[in-house]
Amino acid sequence: MLQTMQEQVFSSLSISKDQLLNEMSLLLAKQQLSEYSMEIDYLEKKYNKTFEEFDYDFRNQRASYKMEDDWMKWKFAIESRDYWQNLTKSSLYDS
């Protein structure tokens, strides 16, 4: 039953399973990119500075637990955003 429904959907959309998988993968990667970009934007607005400025302040003053937590979130968000950004760029060139 599921197989029949899938075949009807693919036929109606004139798309193959491989094409659909490629499109869904790109869509999910772009969603991840968007989520990490929003996290970075939120932290930049919260502290009214870039991560580099925040990192300098964080390393040169007594940091609170909250600052340390935000530093880790921010660093992870930047690394994750860069990963998903590179992945989506490379997949666009592969198309």
ChimeraX attribute file (.defattr): number of C-alpha atoms within 10 A of each C-alpha:
attribute: neighborCount
match mode: 1-to-1
recipient: residues
	/A:1	6
	/A:2	7
	/A:3	8
	/A:4	9
	/A:5	10
	/A:6	12
	/A:7	15
	/A:8	12
	/A:9	13
	/A:10	15
	/A:11	11
	/A:12	9
	/A:13	10
	/A:14	9
	/A:15	12
	/A:16	13
	/A:17	11
	/A:18	9
	/A:19	12
	/A:20	13
	/A:21	11
	/A:22	13
	/A:23	12
	/A:24	12
	/A:25	14
	/A:26	18
	/A:27	13
	/A:28	13
	/A:29	19
	/A:30	17
	/A:31	13
	/A:32	17
	/A:33	22
	/A:34	15
	/A:35	15
	/A:36	21
	/A:37	17
	/A:38	14
	/A:39	16
	/A:40	21
	/A:41	14
	/A:42	13
	/A:43	19
	/A:44	16
	/A:45	10
	/A:46	9
	/A:47	13
	/A:48	12
	/A:49	12
	/A:50	14
	/A:51	18
	/A:52	10
	/A:53	12
	/A:54	19
	/A:55	16
	/A:56	10
	/A:57	12
	/A:58	16
	/A:59	10
	/A:60	9
	/A:61	8
	/A:62	9
	/A:63	13
	/A:64	10
	/A:65	9
	/A:66	9
	/A:67	15
	/A:68	14
	/A:69	11
	/A:70	15
	/A:71	18
	/A:72	12
	/A:73	15
	/A:74	23
	/A:75	15
	/A:76	15
	/A:77	20
	/A:78	17
	/A:79	12
	/A:80	17
	/A:81	23
	/A:82	15
	/A:83	14
	/A:84	20
	/A:85	18
	/A:86	13
	/A:87	15
	/A:88	19
	/A:89	12
	/A:90	11
	/A:91	14
	/A:92	10
	/A:93	7
	/A:94	7
	/A:95	6
